[in-house]
Amino acid sequence: MKLRYSPTSPYVRKVTVLGLETGLDAKIERLVTASAPDKPNPELGRENPLNKVPCLLTDDGLVLYDSPVICEYLDAQHSGRKLFPAGNARWTALRQMALADGILDAALLRRYEILRPENERSNGWDKAQKLKMEQSLDALEREVTSFPDPAGNEISIGHVSIGCALGYLDFRFAHEDWRKGRPNLTKWYEGLAKRPSMAKTIPTA
């Protein structure tokens, strides 16, 4: 398998963490691929018309995107414990992944806005995206007490996604300190961050 990726993408990190958790990491060849909203990559665009990473090329010729699809594909390729659980637990995990991805979507939109020339930025837009992030983090603070031990074997794709989202906030929005007023989420994340799959994939500039 070949994975088109950017080293700082939190969506790519989610795929990489799942690869490590499932023992598939060694089977994934990584192709560094430039990707930016204002600079389309023609090579990437031929495989993923959305011009986004991650994008996975499977050994049997499938081209898969985006991260939820790639993660579920990888989870189907091993015989160990699944990170996409069955039954009602599946819907909870998928909802948690959607919430985490929503945090990332809002954070990235804010990041792109920050990179625009100052006279082209919209404070109202930034505030709207920040509100989504804050509401989502508050929801996680209320829910996190029902999460499994972050060091144990019961974590799901939802927990992985949440961990990657929080890690991205540390990476790009550390000055806003998402931990303030969220002691339960802070404690849970401290445990998750110690997992080898998370520790090995911390984003760097």
N, C-alpha and C positions, 0 to 999 in steps of 0.2 A: 504494500500500500504506500501511496505517496500523499503527504499532507502539505498543502500550500499554507504557509503561516507567516505571521508577523510576530516577533519575539515579545512585543508588549501588548498584544491583543488579549483581553480577558476571555473572549470567546474561544480563542485558540488554547488558552490555558485550561479551560474546562475540558476540552478534548484531550489534551496532554495528561491531565490528572486522571481522567477515566482510563486512558491507555496504561498508565502506571498501575492503577488500582486493579486492572483486569489482567495484567501480565502481557499485554499486547504491545507495549512500548517499543520493544526491539524489532517488531515487524513493521514499524512505521518509518518510512524514509521522509525526512523533512526537507522541504524546498522553500527557502526564504523568498517571499514574494511581496514586492512593494504594493501597497494598497492604501489609497487615500480618496476621500469623497470628491475632491476637486482635481484629482490626477488619475484618470482611468488607466488601468493596466491592460493593454490589448491582449496579452497572453492569458492573463487571468480571466478576462472577459469572454474569451472563447470557451472556457470551461464553466465558468459561473457568470452568467449574464448580469448578475447583480454587482459584479466586481468587488466581492467581499471575500475575506478569509475568516474562518478556515474553509478550505475546499479539499475534499478527499477524493483521490483517484484509487479505486479498489483494484485488486489483482485481476478481477474478471471484467474490468472495463467500465464499471459504474462511476459516474461523477456525482458526488453527494455534497450538498450544502443545505442549510447552514449548521451551526453547532448542535442543536437538538437532534437533527437527523443523523449527523455523523456519530454522535454519542450513542444513540440507540442502535445504529448499525454495529458499532464496535462492541457494544454490550451483547449483541447476538452472536459474536464470533468466538466466545469462550465458554467453557463449561463450568466455570466457578459461580459464586454467588452473584446474582444480577443486581446492578445498581438501578435498573428500571424494574421495580418490584411488580408483582401481580396483584390482582384484586383491587380493593379500595385504596390500598397503600400506593398503587400506581398513580391514581388521580391526585393524591396529596403530593407526591413527588413531582408530578408534571406541573401542578399549580405552583409549587415552590420554585421550580425552575423558571416558570414564566415570570414570577415576581422578581427573582434575581436578575433575569435578563432584562426586565423592565427598568430596574435600577441602573443597569449598565447602559441601556439605550438612552436614558435621561442623562446619565453622566457623560456619555460620549457626545451627545448633542451640546451639552454645556462646554465640553472640552473644545469642540469645533468652534463654538461661538467665541471662546476666549482667544482662539488663534486668529480670528478675523481682525482686520484693522479696527482700531478703537472706535472710529467714527461710524462703523458699520454694525456695531454690536447692539443688541436689544436687551436692555435690562429686564423688561417684562418677560421676554422669552426665557432668560436665565432663571428668573424667579419661579416661573411655571414649572420648569424642569426640576429645579431644586425642591419644590414642594412635593413632586412625585417621589423623589428620593427620600425625603424626610418621612412622608406618610408610610412608605414601604418599609423603611427601617423601624419605624414605630410598630408596625404590624409584626415584624419579625421579633421585636423585643417581647411582644405579648405571646408569641407562639413558641419561642425558642425553648421554653421550659418543658415542652413535650418532645423535643428532639432527643434522639439517642445519644449515647456517649460518643463524642467526636473521635475518640481513639479506638472505638470498637468496630465491629464488623457489620453494623446495621445501617451505616450511612447510605444514602440514596443519591441519585443524580440531582435531586433537589438540594441536598446539603452541599454537595460539591459545587453546584451553581451559586449558592449563597456565599460559600467561602471565596469563590473567585470574584464575586461582586465586591465583597468587603475588602479583599486584597487590592482590587483596582482603586477603591476609594482611598486606601492607604497610599497607593502609588501616585495618584493624580490629585487627590483632594484631601491630603493629610491635614492641611490648615483648617479644615472645617470640623475635624475631630468627630467622626460619626459615633464614637464610643460614649460621648457625653450624654448622660441621662439614660444610657442603655446598658446597665451592669450585667444583665443576664446574657445578652447577645455578646457582650465583650468577653465574658468568661467562656462561653461556648466556643467562640472563634479562637481564643487562645489555645484551646485544646485541639481544634481542627488544624490550626496552622502548624502543629508539631507532627502531623502525619507526614511520612516520607514523601508522598505524592505532592503534598502542598509545599513542603519545605524545598523540594527540588525545583519548583516552578515559579518561585517568587519573581515577579517582573523587575527588570532593572532598566534604567534609562539607556 
